[in-house]
């Protein structure tokens, strides 16, 4: 897309968001926990599997 969303398009997305539009609560909770406990995932790979959702966090990038 080579243009910004119009005000009407933006409002439609906010009123009826697509299922993938916002972060899943479980992914946010996992990310927060990992940031607070980096030693628990050091040298490990972490994945969060949810309904229609796959999030991958490589501890090397935290």
N, C-alpha and C positions, 0 to 999 in steps of 0.2 A: 504494500500500500504506500503510495507516494504522497499522502496528505494526512493531515490530522483528522481525527473524528470530528464531526459536526457536533454542535450542542445537543441536537436531537438524538444522534447516534450514541453519544456519551450517556445521556439520560436513560435511553433504552437499556444499555448495558448495566447501569446501576440499578434499574428497576427490575430487570429480569436477567441476572448474570448467568453466563454459561457455567456448567458444573466445574470446569477447570479454571475458572477465572480467579478464584480466591484460593489462598493457601488453606490446606486442610488443617484442622486443629491438631490432629495427631502429629503431623509433620512439624508444626510449630513447637509443640510440646517436646518432641524428640530433639529438635535442634537446640532448644533452650537447655535441656538436660545435658546434652553433649557439651555445650559451651561451658556449663557449670561443673562438669566432671570429665575433663579431657583425659585424665589419667586412666579412666575406665575403658576408653576406646583407643588408647595409644597402640599403634602398630596393628590396628584391626580395621576392617571395613564394616560399615553399618548400613543396613537397608531397612526401610520402613515399608512394609507391604500392606496395602489397604485396598478397599474396593475401588477398582479402576484407578489405582494410584500407586506409583512406584517412585520413591524418593531415595536417592543415593547420596551419601555424604562420605567423602574420602577424608579420613582424619588428617592426612598430610596437608589438606587445604584449610584446616581450622585455625 
